[in-house]
């Protein structure tokens, strides 16, 4: 996960040593490249969603699905199906949670993240 965050936040800081370390942890070149591709794709779709005014929860679900599928070594089809399913779930639950928070309820309020 730290690698994906660095690809997003500070890609120029990654070097040969980082790739070697990932390989030592069992990451194949395909998984390393897929991670870069997924982060890039989700940055693009997230930016589009913001400009289009779409719910950010949808992008969160999509990213989560891609990360889980990649971490489990699933193929592209299974990973995309999971990402789309989670994006749909987050798309539905984000407005409901906002509505609940606005009325003093919801998961985040119960755990004191919103006041």
N, CA, C and O atoms as CSV, one atom per row, in Angstrom:
chain,resi,resn,atom,element,x,y,z
A,1,UNK,N,N,0.827,-1.183,0.000
A,1,UNK,CA,C,0.000,0.000,0.000
A,1,UNK,C,C,0.877,1.255,0.000
A,1,UNK,O,O,0.557,2.230,-0.680
A,2,UNK,N,N,1.970,1.239,0.750
A,2,UNK,CA,C,2.856,2.402,0.799
A,2,UNK,C,C,3.414,2.710,-0.586
A,2,UNK,O,O,3.587,3.874,-0.949
A,3,UNK,N,N,3.693,1.669,-1.349
A,3,UNK,CA,C,4.202,1.867,-2.710
A,3,UNK,C,C,3.165,2.599,-3.552
A,3,UNK,O,O,3.507,3.545,-4.262
A,4,UNK,N,N,1.905,2.179,-3.486
A,4,UNK,CA,C,0.842,2.823,-4.258
A,4,UNK,C,C,0.685,4.285,-3.857
A,4,UNK,O,O,0.470,5.143,-4.714
A,5,UNK,N,N,0.789,4.570,-2.583
A,5,UNK,CA,C,0.679,5.957,-2.106
A,5,UNK,C,C,1.836,6.790,-2.645
A,5,UNK,O,O,1.641,7.938,-3.046
A,6,UNK,N,N,3.030,6.221,-2.657
A,6,UNK,CA,C,4.187,6.966,-3.187
A,6,UNK,C,C,4.062,7.172,-4.684
A,6,UNK,O,O,4.453,8.222,-5.194
A,7,UNK,N,N,3.526,6.190,-5.401
A,7,UNK,CA,C,3.303,6.358,-6.840
A,7,UNK,C,C,2.382,7.553,-7.068
A,7,UNK,O,O,2.579,8.321,-8.010
A,8,UNK,N,N,1.396,7.708,-6.222
A,8,UNK,CA,C,0.450,8.818,-6.350
A,8,UNK,C,C,1.051,10.144,-5.881
A,8,UNK,O,O,0.983,11.146,-6.594
A,9,UNK,N,N,1.635,10.150,-4.693
A,9,UNK,CA,C,2.030,11.405,-4.057
A,9,UNK,C,C,3.403,11.918,-4.473
A,9,UNK,O,O,3.604,13.126,-4.596
A,10,UNK,N,N,4.337,11.018,-4.687
A,10,UNK,CA,C,5.707,11.448,-5.005
A,10,UNK,C,C,6.393,10.445,-5.928
A,10,UNK,O,O,7.377,9.818,-5.536
A,11,UNK,N,N,5.887,10.289,-7.140
A,11,UNK,CA,C,6.421,9.262,-8.041
A,11,UNK,C,C,7.904,9.424,-8.371
A,11,UNK,O,O,8.593,8.432,-8.610
A,12,UNK,N,N,8.400,10.654,-8.388
A,12,UNK,CA,C,9.809,10.852,-8.737
A,12,UNK,C,C,10.752,10.375,-7.638
A,12,UNK,O,O,11.960,10.276,-7.855
A,13,UNK,N,N,10.198,10.075,-6.442
A,13,UNK,CA,C,11.052,9.593,-5.354
A,13,UNK,C,C,11.342,8.101,-5.451
A,13,UNK,O,O,12.204,7.595,-4.733
A,14,UNK,N,N,10.642,7.395,-6.318
A,14,UNK,CA,C,10.831,5.954,-6.454
A,14,UNK,C,C,12.045,5.657,-7.330
A,14,UNK,O,O,12.244,6.274,-8.376
A,15,UNK,N,N,12.841,4.706,-6.880
A,15,UNK,CA,C,14.040,4.355,-7.633
A,15,UNK,C,C,14.219,2.849,-7.736
A,15,UNK,O,O,13.352,2.072,-7.335
A,16,UNK,N,N,15.341,2.462,-8.273
A,16,UNK,CA,C,15.650,1.042,-8.459
A,16,UNK,C,C,15.641,0.277,-7.135
A,16,UNK,O,O,15.236,-0.884,-7.088
A,17,UNK,N,N,16.089,0.933,-6.062
A,17,UNK,CA,C,16.113,0.277,-4.743
A,17,UNK,C,C,14.699,-0.101,-4.292
A,17,UNK,O,O,14.485,-1.163,-3.707
A,18,UNK,N,N,13.732,0.792,-4.576
A,18,UNK,CA,C,12.339,0.523,-4.190
A,18,UNK,C,C,11.779,-0.676,-4.949
A,18,UNK,O,O,11.088,-1.517,-4.375
A,19,UNK,N,N,12.082,-0.745,-6.238
A,19,UNK,CA,C,11.616,-1.866,-7.053
A,19,UNK,C,C,12.266,-3.164,-6.569
A,19,UNK,O,O,11.604,-4.198,-6.485
A,20,UNK,N,N,13.548,-3.110,-6.253
A,20,UNK,CA,C,14.252,-4.296,-5.752
A,20,UNK,C,C,13.632,-4.761,-4.439
A,20,UNK,O,O,13.481,-5.962,-4.214
A,21,UNK,N,N,13.275,-3.825,-3.579
A,21,UNK,CA,C,12.653,-4.181,-2.300
A,21,UNK,C,C,11.291,-4.846,-2.514
A,21,UNK,O,O,10.960,-5.817,-1.833
A,22,UNK,N,N,10.504,-4.326,-3.456
A,22,UNK,CA,C,9.217,-4.949,-3.762
A,22,UNK,C,C,9.409,-6.376,-4.269
A,22,UNK,O,O,8.668,-7.283,-3.891
A,23,UNK,N,N,10.409,-6.566,-5.126
A,23,UNK,CA,C,10.695,-7.909,-5.637
A,23,UNK,C,C,11.106,-8.853,-4.509
A,23,UNK,O,O,10.744,-10.030,-4.518
A,24,UNK,N,N,11.862,-8.338,-3.540
A,24,UNK,CA,C,12.261,-9.154,-2.381
A,24,UNK,C,C,11.046,-9.606,-1.578
A,24,UNK,O,O,11.071,-10.656,-0.936
A,25,UNK,N,N,9.986,-8.806,-1.618
A,25,UNK,CA,C,8.751,-9.154,-0.903
A,25,UNK,C,C,7.807,-9.989,-1.757
A,25,UNK,O,O,6.663,-10.228,-1.371
A,26,UNK,N,N,8.286,-10.435,-2.919
A,26,UNK,CA,C,7.503,-11.338,-3.751
A,26,UNK,C,C,6.655,-10.676,-4.820
A,26,UNK,O,O,5.847,-11.344,-5.465
A,27,UNK,N,N,6.822,-9.367,-5.022
A,27,UNK,CA,C,6.061,-8.678,-6.063
A,27,UNK,C,C,6.685,-8.995,-7.418
A,27,UNK,O,O,7.895,-8.867,-7.599
A,28,UNK,N,N,5.854,-9.407,-8.357
A,28,UNK,CA,C,6.341,-9.629,-9.716
A,28,UNK,C,C,6.363,-8.295,-10.463
A,28,UNK,O,O,5.767,-7.314,-10.019
A,29,UNK,N,N,7.054,-8.272,-11.598
A,29,UNK,CA,C,7.076,-7.065,-12.421
A,29,UNK,C,C,5.667,-6.693,-12.870
A,29,UNK,O,O,5.334,-5.512,-12.973
A,30,UNK,N,N,4.841,-7.702,-13.135
A,30,UNK,CA,C,3.467,-7.423,-13.568
A,30,UNK,C,C,2.678,-6.727,-12.460
A,30,UNK,O,O,1.950,-5.773,-12.733
A,31,UNK,N,N,2.811,-7.185,-11.223
A,31,UNK,CA,C,2.080,-6.558,-10.116
A,31,UNK,C,C,2.594,-5.139,-9.879
A,31,UNK,O,O,1.805,-4.237,-9.597
A,32,UNK,N,N,3.893,-4.935,-9.990
A,32,UNK,CA,C,4.459,-3.590,-9.827
A,32,UNK,C,C,3.902,-2.666,-10.909
A,32,UNK,O,O,3.470,-1.552,-10.614
A,33,UNK,N,N,3.912,-3.123,-12.148
A,33,UNK,CA,C,3.395,-2.314,-13.260
A,33,UNK,C,C,1.889,-2.103,-13.138
A,33,UNK,O,O,1.398,-1.006,-13.403
A,34,UNK,N,N,1.147,-3.141,-12.740
A,34,UNK,CA,C,-0.306,-3.009,-12.562
A,34,UNK,C,C,-0.638,-1.979,-11.495
A,34,UNK,O,O,-1.603,-1.227,-11.629
A,35,UNK,N,N,0.159,-1.946,-10.439
A,35,UNK,CA,C,-0.082,-0.978,-9.365
A,35,UNK,C,C,0.072,0.448,-9.895
A,35,UNK,O,O,-0.754,1.313,-9.604
A,36,UNK,N,N,1.121,0.689,-10.667
A,36,UNK,CA,C,1.318,2.021,-11.267
A,36,UNK,C,C,0.141,2.351,-12.187
A,36,UNK,O,O,-0.389,3.461,-12.154
A,37,UNK,N,N,-0.258,1.386,-13.000
A,37,UNK,CA,C,-1.383,1.608,-13.913
A,37,UNK,C,C,-2.682,1.889,-13.183
A,37,UNK,O,O,-3.436,2.776,-13.581
A,38,UNK,N,N,-2.956,1.144,-12.118
A,38,UNK,CA,C,-4.192,1.336,-11.372
A,38,UNK,C,C,-4.220,2.683,-10.654
A,38,UNK,O,O,-5.246,3.363,-10.633
A,39,UNK,N,N,-3.095,3.056,-10.074
A,39,UNK,CA,C,-3.032,4.359,-9.403
A,39,UNK,C,C,-3.254,5.470,-10.430
A,39,UNK,O,O,-4.000,6.414,-10.170
A,40,UNK,N,N,-2.618,5.364,-11.582
A,40,UNK,CA,C,-2.766,6.376,-12.632
A,40,UNK,C,C,-4.204,6.445,-13.136
A,40,UNK,O,O,-4.764,7.529,-13.299
A,41,UNK,N,N,-4.786,5.290,-13.378
A,41,UNK,CA,C,-6.168,5.233,-13.851
A,41,UNK,C,C,-7.125,5.844,-12.830
A,41,UNK,O,O,-8.031,6.594,-13.194
A,42,UNK,N,N,-6.926,5.527,-11.573
A,42,UNK,CA,C,-7.821,6.048,-10.545
A,42,UNK,C,C,-7.605,7.535,-10.299
A,42,UNK,O,O,-8.548,8.233,-9.927
A,43,UNK,N,N,-6.400,8.032,-10.495
A,43,UNK,CA,C,-6.166,9.477,-10.424
A,43,UNK,C,C,-6.940,10.172,-11.538
A,43,UNK,O,O,-7.572,11.205,-11.316
A,44,UNK,N,N,-6.884,9.600,-12.733
A,44,UNK,CA,C,-7.608,10.164,-13.869
A,44,UNK,C,C,-9.123,10.129,-13.637
A,44,UNK,O,O,-9.800,11.141,-13.817
A,45,UNK,N,N,-9.653,8.975,-13.242
A,45,UNK,CA,C,-11.107,8.883,-13.051
A,45,UNK,C,C,-11.562,9.703,-11.853
A,45,UNK,O,O,-12.654,10.271,-11.869
A,46,UNK,N,N,-10.730,9.771,-10.807
A,46,UNK,CA,C,-11.086,10.598,-9.658
A,46,UNK,C,C,-11.153,12.067,-10.031
A,46,UNK,O,O,-12.060,12.778,-9.597
A,47,UNK,N,N,-10.202,12.530,-10.833
A,47,UNK,CA,C,-10.220,13.926,-11.297
A,47,UNK,C,C,-11.447,14.187,-12.153
A,47,UNK,O,O,-12.101,15.220,-12.011
A,48,UNK,N,N,-11.761,13.254,-13.040
A,48,UNK,CA,C,-12.959,13.392,-13.873
A,48,UNK,C,C,-14.211,13.452,-13.005
A,48,UNK,O,O,-15.091,14.282,-13.234
A,49,UNK,N,N,-14.289,12.574,-12.013
A,49,UNK,CA,C,-15.461,12.550,-11.137
A,49,UNK,C,C,-15.634,13.873,-10.397
A,49,UNK,O,O,-16.758,14.350,-10.240
A,50,UNK,N,N,-14.537,14.468,-9.942
A,50,UNK,CA,C,-14.617,15.752,-9.246
A,50,UNK,C,C,-15.131,16.843,-10.172
A,50,UNK,O,O,-15.992,17.636,-9.789
A,51,UNK,N,N,-14.600,16.883,-11.395
A,51,UNK,CA,C,-15.028,17.894,-12.360
A,51,UNK,C,C,-16.498,17.677,-12.746
A,51,UNK,O,O,-17.245,18.637,-12.933
A,52,UNK,N,N,-16.899,16.413,-12.863
A,52,UNK,CA,C,-18.280,16.091,-13.251
A,52,UNK,C,C,-19.259,16.203,-12.084
A,52,UNK,O,O,-20.470,16.114,-12.281
A,53,UNK,N,N,-18.740,16.399,-10.867
A,53,UNK,CA,C,-19.611,16.535,-9.709
A,53,UNK,C,C,-20.160,15.214,-9.190
A,53,UNK,O,O,-21.196,15.194,-8.525
A,54,UNK,N,N,-19.482,14.117,-9.482
A,54,UNK,CA,C,-19.945,12.804,-9.021
A,54,UNK,C,C,-19.505,12.563,-7.589
A,54,UNK,O,O,-18.564,13.194,-7.107
A,55,UNK,N,N,-20.172,11.667,-6.924
A,55,UNK,CA,C,-19.867,11.347,-5.529
A,55,UNK,C,C,-18.462,10.779,-5.397
A,55,UNK,O,O,-18.087,9.890,-6.161
A,56,UNK,N,N,-17.667,11.279,-4.432
A,56,UNK,CA,C,-16.318,10.737,-4.251
A,56,UNK,C,C,-16.326,9.314,-3.723
A,56,UNK,O,O,-15.344,8.593,-3.899
A,57,UNK,N,N,-17.393,8.894,-3.090
A,57,UNK,CA,C,-17.470,7.529,-2.567
A,57,UNK,C,C,-17.318,6.483,-3.646
A,57,UNK,O,O,-16.763,5.410,-3.409
A,58,UNK,N,N,-17.807,6.793,-4.826
A,58,UNK,CA,C,-17.700,5.868,-5.954
A,58,UNK,C,C,-16.234,5.597,-6.283
A,58,UNK,O,O,-15.853,4.449,-6.508
A,59,UNK,N,N,-15.418,6.636,-6.312
A,59,UNK,CA,C,-13.986,6.474,-6.596
A,59,UNK,C,C,-13.295,5.701,-5.488
A,59,UNK,O,O,-12.389,4.913,-5.757
A,60,UNK,N,N,-13.707,5.914,-4.252
A,60,UNK,CA,C,-13.118,5.183,-3.125
A,60,UNK,C,C,-13.373,3.687,-3.294
A,60,UNK,O,O,-12.467,2.877,-3.097
A,61,UNK,N,N,-14.590,3.322,-3.654
A,61,UNK,CA,C,-14.918,1.918,-3.876
A,61,UNK,C,C,-14.128,1.320,-5.015
A,61,UNK,O,O,-13.679,0.176,-4.940
A,62,UNK,N,N,-13.959,2.098,-6.072
A,62,UNK,CA,C,-13.202,1.622,-7.227
A,62,UNK,C,C,-11.745,1.367,-6.854
A,62,UNK,O,O,-11.192,0.319,-7.188
A,63,UNK,N,N,-11.129,2.309,-6.172
A,63,UNK,CA,C,-9.737,2.154,-5.763
A,63,UNK,C,C,-9.587,0.965,-4.818
A,63,UNK,O,O,-8.663,0.164,-4.960
A,64,UNK,N,N,-10.494,0.856,-3.860
A,64,UNK,CA,C,-10.445,-0.249,-2.902
A,64,UNK,C,C,-10.526,-1.595,-3.623
A,64,UNK,O,O,-9.778,-2.518,-3.301
A,65,UNK,N,N,-11.419,-1.704,-4.584
A,65,UNK,CA,C,-11.546,-2.944,-5.348
A,65,UNK,C,C,-10.285,-3.280,-6.113
A,65,UNK,O,O,-9.868,-4.437,-6.153
A,66,UNK,N,N,-9.674,-2.275,-6.721
A,66,UNK,CA,C,-8.440,-2.503,-7.478
A,66,UNK,C,C,-7.299,-2.918,-6.556
A,66,UNK,O,O,-6.521,-3.812,-6.889
A,67,UNK,N,N,-7.201,-2.271,-5.398
A,67,UNK,CA,C,-6.133,-2.616,-4.445
A,67,UNK,C,C,-6.320,-4.038,-3.927
A,67,UNK,O,O,-5.359,-4.806,-3.874
A,68,UNK,N,N,-7.539,-4.397,-3.545
A,68,UNK,CA,C,-7.808,-5.735,-3.012
A,68,UNK,C,C,-7.535,-6.788,-4.075
A,68,UNK,O,O,-6.852,-7.777,-3.807
A,69,UNK,N,N,-8.062,-6.585,-5.281
A,69,UNK,CA,C,-7.857,-7.563,-6.355
A,69,UNK,C,C,-6.394,-7.751,-6.705
A,69,UNK,O,O,-5.941,-8.874,-6.922
A,70,UNK,N,N,-5.652,-6.647,-6.761
A,70,UNK,CA,C,-4.223,-6.732,-7.074
A,70,UNK,C,C,-3.454,-7.419,-5.951
A,70,UNK,O,O,-2.591,-8.260,-6.202
A,71,UNK,N,N,-3.773,-7.055,-4.710
A,71,UNK,CA,C,-3.076,-7.657,-3.559
A,71,UNK,C,C,-3.318,-9.162,-3.488
A,71,UNK,O,O,-2.436,-9.917,-3.078
A,72,UNK,N,N,-4.509,-9.596,-3.886
A,72,UNK,CA,C,-4.828,-11.025,-3.849
A,72,UNK,C,C,-4.343,-11.766,-5.087
A,72,UNK,O,O,-4.472,-12.986,-5.181
A,73,UNK,N,N,-3.779,-11.014,-6.044
A,73,UNK,CA,C,-3.263,-11.644,-7.255
A,73,UNK,C,C,-4.346,-12.095,-8.210
A,73,UNK,O,O,-4.121,-12.992,-9.023
A,74,UNK,N,N,-5.529,-11.484,-8.126
A,74,UNK,CA,C,-6.628,-11.844,-9.017
A,74,UNK,C,C,-6.333,-11.346,-10.423
A,74,UNK,O,O,-5.536,-10.428,-10.615
A,75,UNK,N,N,-6.975,-11.952,-11.386
A,75,UNK,CA,C,-6.851,-11.507,-12.770
A,75,UNK,C,C,-7.589,-10.194,-12.990
A,75,UNK,O,O,-8.289,-9.701,-12.106
A,76,UNK,N,N,-7.419,-9.641,-14.180
A,76,UNK,CA,C,-8.024,-8.351,-14.495
A,76,UNK,C,C,-9.545,-8.368,-14.405
A,76,UNK,O,O,-10.138,-7.444,-13.850
A,77,UNK,N,N,-10.184,-9.402,-14.942
A,77,UNK,CA,C,-11.646,-9.440,-14.956
A,77,UNK,C,C,-12.200,-9.484,-13.535
A,77,UNK,O,O,-13.106,-8.720,-13.203
A,78,UNK,N,N,-11.672,-10.361,-12.700
A,78,UNK,CA,C,-12.160,-10.463,-11.322
A,78,UNK,C,C,-11.921,-9.163,-10.555
A,78,UNK,O,O,-12.777,-8.729,-9.784
A,79,UNK,N,N,-10.768,-8.550,-10.764
A,79,UNK,CA,C,-10.450,-7.298,-10.078
A,79,UNK,C,C,-11.379,-6.179,-10.522
A,79,UNK,O,O,-11.849,-5.398,-9.695
A,80,UNK,N,N,-11.644,-6.095,-11.805
A,80,UNK,CA,C,-12.545,-5.058,-12.325
A,80,UNK,C,C,-13.963,-5.281,-11.833
A,80,UNK,O,O,-14.647,-4.321,-11.478
A,81,UNK,N,N,-14.421,-6.526,-11.803
A,81,UNK,CA,C,-15.762,-6.817,-11.287
A,81,UNK,C,C,-15.869,-6.380,-9.827
A,81,UNK,O,O,-16.862,-5.762,-9.442
A,82,UNK,N,N,-14.864,-6.691,-9.013
A,82,UNK,CA,C,-14.873,-6.269,-7.617
A,82,UNK,C,C,-14.868,-4.744,-7.513
A,82,UNK,O,O,-15.614,-4.179,-6.714
A,83,UNK,N,N,-14.040,-4.078,-8.308
A,83,UNK,CA,C,-13.954,-2.610,-8.267
A,83,UNK,C,C,-15.285,-1.972,-8.647
A,83,UNK,O,O,-15.719,-1.016,-8.004
A,84,UNK,N,N,-15.933,-2.490,-9.680
A,84,UNK,CA,C,-17.229,-1.940,-10.098
A,84,UNK,C,C,-18.287,-2.189,-9.027
A,84,UNK,O,O,-19.101,-1.313,-8.736
A,85,UNK,N,N,-18.272,-3.385,-8.443
A,85,UNK,CA,C,-19.249,-3.694,-7.384
A,85,UNK,C,C,-19.062,-2.772,-6.180
A,85,UNK,O,O,-20.037,-2.244,-5.646
A,86,UNK,N,N,-17.813,-2.577,-5.751
A,86,UNK,CA,C,-17.566,-1.689,-4.604
A,86,UNK,C,C,-17.866,-0.239,-4.945
A,86,UNK,O,O,-18.363,0.504,-4.099
A,87,UNK,N,N,-17.573,0.175,-6.175
A,87,UNK,CA,C,-17.908,1.542,-6.586
A,87,UNK,C,C,-19.419,1.748,-6.505
A,87,UNK,O,O,-19.880,2.790,-6.040
A,88,UNK,N,N,-20.183,0.766,-6.953
A,88,UNK,CA,C,-21.648,0.844,-6.898
A,88,UNK,C,C,-22.137,0.906,-5.458
A,88,UNK,O,O,-23.015,1.704,-5.128
A,89,UNK,N,N,-21.566,0.060,-4.599
A,89,UNK,CA,C,-21.955,0.062,-3.186
A,89,UNK,C,C,-21.645,1.412,-2.542
A,89,UNK,O,O,-22.485,1.975,-1.839
A,90,UNK,N,N,-20.434,1.931,-2.782
A,90,UNK,CA,C,-20.066,3.227,-2.208
A,90,UNK,C,C,-20.922,4.349,-2.787
A,90,UNK,O,O,-21.250,5.304,-2.083
A,91,UNK,N,N,-21.288,4.238,-4.074
A,91,UNK,CA,C,-22.137,5.242,-4.699
A,91,UNK,C,C,-23.485,5.309,-3.991
A,91,UNK,O,O,-24.044,6.391,-3.813
A,92,UNK,N,N,-24.004,4.157,-3.590
A,92,UNK,CA,C,-25.295,4.110,-2.889
A,92,UNK,C,C,-25.184,4.512,-1.425
A,92,UNK,O,O,-26.061,5.199,-0.902
A,93,UNK,N,N,-24.117,4.092,-0.764
A,93,UNK,CA,C,-24.032,4.309,0.682
A,93,UNK,C,C,-23.539,5.698,1.077
A,93,UNK,O,O,-23.873,6.179,2.159
A,94,UNK,N,N,-22.756,6.349,0.228
A,94,UNK,CA,C,-22.232,7.671,0.587
A,94,UNK,C,C,-23.346,8.698,0.811
A,94,UNK,O,O,-23.332,9.371,1.841
A,95,UNK,N,N,-24.313,8.850,-0.104
A,95,UNK,CA,C,-25.394,9.819,0.157
A,95,UNK,C,C,-26.242,9.441,1.368
A,95,UNK,O,O,-26.707,10.315,2.100
A,96,UNK,N,N,-26.443,8.145,1.578
A,96,UNK,CA,C,-27.231,7.703,2.738
A,96,UNK,C,C,-26.491,8.070,4.024
A,96,UNK,O,O,-27.105,8.556,4.974
A,97,UNK,N,N,-25.181,7.840,4.059
A,97,UNK,CA,C,-24.411,8.177,5.248
A,97,UNK,C,C,-24.393,9.691,5.481
A,97,UNK,O,O,-24.496,10.139,6.623
A,98,UNK,N,N,-24.264,10.482,4.410
A,98,UNK,CA,C,-24.322,11.938,4.556
A,98,UNK,C,C,-25.668,12.371,5.134
A,98,UNK,O,O,-25.734,13.250,5.994
A,99,UNK,N,N,-26.734,11.747,4.652
A,99,UNK,CA,C,-28.086,12.057,5.137
A,99,UNK,C,C,-28.189,11.713,6.625
A,99,UNK,O,O,-28.735,12.492,7.406
A,100,UNK,N,N,-27.666,10.547,7.018
A,100,UNK,CA,C,-27.709,10.139,8.421
A,100,UNK,C,C,-26.868,11.064,9.298
A,100,UNK,O,O,-27.297,11.437,10.390
A,101,UNK,N,N,-25.673,11.439,8.833
A,101,UNK,CA,C,-24.812,12.343,9.599
A,101,UNK,C,C,-25.518,13.684,9.797
A,101,UNK,O,O,-25.449,14.269,10.878
A,102,UNK,N,N,-26.190,14.166,8.767
A,102,UNK,CA,C,-26.918,15.427,8.855
A,102,UNK,C,C,-28.042,15.399,9.878
A,102,UNK,O,O,-28.494,16.449,10.336
A,103,UNK,N,N,-28.488,14.224,10.233
A,103,UNK,CA,C,-29.560,14.062,11.206
A,103,UNK,C,C,-29.053,13.539,12.546
A,103,UNK,O,O,-29.828,13.083,13.386
A,104,UNK,N,N,-27.720,13.615,12.729
A,104,UNK,CA,C,-27.139,13.212,14.010
A,104,UNK,C,C,-26.974,11.718,14.176
A,104,UNK,O,O,-26.842,11.237,15.301
A,105,UNK,N,N,-26.977,10.969,13.083
A,105,UNK,CA,C,-26.811,9.510,13.130
A,105,UNK,C,C,-25.669,9.098,12.211
A,105,UNK,O,O,-24.849,9.919,11.797
A,106,UNK,N,N,-25.638,7.827,11.908
A,106,UNK,CA,C,-24.663,7.315,10.967
A,106,UNK,C,C,-23.438,6.750,11.647
A,106,UNK,O,O,-23.148,7.049,12.805
A,107,UNK,N,N,-22.740,5.940,10.915
A,107,UNK,CA,C,-21.570,5.230,11.425
A,107,UNK,C,C,-20.517,6.184,11.969
A,107,UNK,O,O,-20.002,5.974,13.067
A,108,UNK,N,N,-20.189,7.236,11.209
A,108,UNK,CA,C,-19.137,8.172,11.644
A,108,UNK,C,C,-19.534,8.910,12.914
A,108,UNK,O,O,-18.691,9.153,13.776
A,109,UNK,N,N,-20.802,9.268,13.039
A,109,UNK,CA,C,-21.263,9.993,14.235
A,109,UNK,C,C,-21.204,9.073,15.455
A,109,UNK,O,O,-20.792,9.483,16.541
A,110,UNK,N,N,-21.619,7.839,15.256
A,110,UNK,CA,C,-21.605,6.874,16.357
A,110,UNK,C,C,-20.195,6.708,16.908
A,110,UNK,O,O,-20.009,6.529,18.112
A,111,UNK,N,N,-19.213,6.766,16.031
A,111,UNK,CA,C,-17.812,6.620,16.441
A,111,UNK,C,C,-17.125,7.961,16.679
A,111,UNK,O,O,-15.899,8.021,16.764
A,112,UNK,N,N,-17.898,9.027,16.787
A,112,UNK,CA,C,-17.447,10.379,17.165
A,112,UNK,C,C,-16.472,11.012,16.173
A,112,UNK,O,O,-15.610,11.794,16.573
A,113,UNK,N,N,-16.598,10.681,14.866
A,113,UNK,CA,C,-15.762,11.326,13.875
A,113,UNK,C,C,-16.382,12.636,13.386
A,113,UNK,O,O,-15.687,13.488,12.833
A,114,UNK,N,N,-17.683,12.792,13.591
A,114,UNK,CA,C,-18.379,14.033,13.229
A,114,UNK,C,C,-19.154,14.501,14.435
A,114,UNK,O,O,-19.658,13.688,15.210
A,115,UNK,N,N,-19.251,15.800,14.598
A,115,UNK,CA,C,-19.971,16.347,15.751
A,115,UNK,C,C,-21.060,17.290,15.285
A,115,UNK,O,O,-21.781,17.855,16.107
